[in-house]
Amino acid sequence: MSRISYFTDMEKSVVTANFLKRGWTSATSDEDWNFYWANTQTCRSLFSAESSYRLGDYQMINHFPNHYELTRKDLMVKNIKRYKREQDKERETRERSQFNLEFVPVTFILPADYNLFAEEYRRCPTCTWIMKPCGRSQGSGIFLVTKLSRIKKWSNEGNSSSSFGRHAQTAPPRESYVISKYIESPLLIGGKKFDLRLYVLVTSFRPIRAYLFRRGFCRFCSAKYDRSTHQMDNMLVHLTNVAIQKQGDDYNPHHGGKWSVDDLLFYIASLRGSDAADLLWQEICWVIGHSLKAVAPMMLSDPHCFECYGYDIIIDANLKPWLIEVNASPSLSTTTNTDHFLKLSLIDAILNVVLPPDGVPNAKWNKRPSAEALRGWIVLIDEEAKVGSAYARQNKANKAKSSRSDISRNK
Ligand SMILES: Nc1ncnc2c1ncn2[C@@H]1O[C@H](COP(=O)(O)OP(=O)(O)OP(=O)(O)O)[C@@H](O)[C@H]1O
């Protein structure tokens, strides 16, 4: 193959700079391509039943056809709930382990699961809940609620299409939402809430091959955390999305309210001891590993595809990590210099893993990257070489683990 051509409908400089660095050329819309960095919509239509496009051996694309099994808020929850049920059943016949598969906040899909939600609400009438539209991102449409009456009101307002209101028969169904138990006591640093954004590269779901980029980061709120009801509608206090925080007066454009994961672990180690920091990191790897196992049976593991997911994780005050969301197209926009270099090196690291040693896209390649290509990554799961992966190590560690709360309490 003389020339490798790429196509992209995203035009992100950190992506194209990496293609050009490799000497690839940009394909025009009527030319064939070897490597497509597509948005999720394009990828879906390319693989749709109506599409007559068939990918050749020398073509690769950056999403799995049904990536939404993990990246739509409602489907992720559904798949993880099913997985947990299966695992619990299996465990009845095996020894009980220390694994805690409750790593997603209790969540219901509205309006479909309204009755189940109302039952749960009555069990804990003082809990705070967070409402999130299933198909949106960047904090759009999110709000916090404590009162059942507000949810009833929500269902009847905005448009007349409530599926459990009086228009249910005639109106089109309204946008579906998930409602999740709000993590009310997050770990705070400097009095502020933050979440983790971690990048996870999956090159295959059968067998699962997944890698965690070492350079994740924390995204901080710009306003101090405050659980009181008069701050409930202040999203600068509660939502860590950069798109939201950028709107605040206290947003710092130099560091963008971000910390590296290494800084975070160092901070936790200095405050609660290195065992607590190690355990937290192991548990984060374990959570990500199980989320991938939960969706693997649903995934169309097309050999032309790979995907870099953006994992959002919140750590609570007991140092338990909670999986909040998985993004199919984690933002590649850059707000600071550090951000730019991080995302530039992320794309470079992705290409190193997904391309065969000769650098030519090839769907028939066995997807076994060299140790050199894996620089910058932690092997989370390699089902064909289980021993040595972070996930396998965690399985072992988990068996030996005493409870997390014991450790954090003793510090
Ligand atoms: N259960 C929860 N408990 C506490 N905070 C939460 C919870 N769910 C979401 N959040 C906060 O709200 C933010 C937005 O939530 P989420 O990531 O699910 O929505 P989104 O609009 O899809 O964002 P993204 O742009 O990352 O796709 C999170 O980054 C987190 O700060």
The ligand as a MOL file (V3000), in Angstrom:
LIG
                    3D

  0  0  0     0  0            999 V3000
M  V30 BEGIN CTAB
M  V30 COUNTS 31 33 0 0 0
M  V30 BEGIN ATOM
M  V30 1 N -25.4330 10.4310 40.4080 0
M  V30 2 C -24.7070 11.5430 40.4470 0
M  V30 3 N -24.2670 12.0250 41.6250 0
M  V30 4 C -23.5420 13.1710 41.6970 0
M  V30 5 N -23.1970 13.8950 40.6130 0
M  V30 6 C -23.6050 13.4660 39.4090 0
M  V30 7 C -24.3810 12.2650 39.2590 0
M  V30 8 N -24.6330 12.0960 37.9530 0
M  V30 9 C -24.0570 13.1360 37.3120 0
M  V30 10 N -23.4370 13.9610 38.1750 0
M  V30 11 C -22.7210 15.2010 37.8350 0
M  V30 12 O -23.3020 15.7300 36.6680 0
M  V30 13 C -22.3360 15.8060 35.6160 0
M  V30 14 C -23.0130 15.5100 34.3050 0
M  V30 15 O -23.5040 14.1810 34.3030 0
M  V30 16 P -23.3260 13.2450 33.0390 0
M  V30 17 O -21.8720 13.0890 32.7380 0
M  V30 18 O -24.0820 12.0050 33.2960 0
M  V30 19 O -24.0810 14.1420 31.9510 0
M  V30 20 P -23.7260 14.6520 30.5060 0
M  V30 21 O -24.4990 15.8910 30.2890 0
M  V30 22 O -23.9670 13.5430 29.5730 0
M  V30 23 O -22.1910 14.9880 30.5310 0
M  V30 24 P -21.0330 14.6390 29.4260 0
M  V30 25 O -20.7270 15.9210 28.7330 0
M  V30 26 O -19.8810 14.1360 30.2810 0
M  V30 27 O -21.5290 13.6260 28.4780 0
M  V30 28 C -21.2660 14.7950 35.9990 0
M  V30 29 O -20.0440 15.1240 35.4080 0
M  V30 30 C -21.2560 14.9310 37.5190 0
M  V30 31 O -20.4870 16.0390 37.9090 0
M  V30 END ATOM
M  V30 BEGIN BOND
M  V30 1 1 1 2
M  V30 2 1 2 3
M  V30 3 2 2 7
M  V30 4 2 3 4
M  V30 5 1 4 5
M  V30 6 2 5 6
M  V30 7 1 6 7
M  V30 8 1 6 10
M  V30 9 1 7 8
M  V30 10 2 8 9
M  V30 11 1 9 10
M  V30 12 1 10 11
M  V30 13 1 11 12
M  V30 14 1 11 30
M  V30 15 1 12 13
M  V30 16 1 13 14
M  V30 17 1 13 28
M  V30 18 1 14 15
M  V30 19 1 15 16
M  V30 20 2 16 17
M  V30 21 1 16 18
M  V30 22 1 16 19
M  V30 23 1 19 20
M  V30 24 2 20 21
M  V30 25 1 20 22
M  V30 26 1 20 23
M  V30 27 1 23 24
M  V30 28 2 24 25
M  V30 29 1 24 26
M  V30 30 1 24 27
M  V30 31 1 28 29
M  V30 32 1 28 30
M  V30 33 1 30 31
M  V30 END BOND
M  V30 END CTAB
M  END
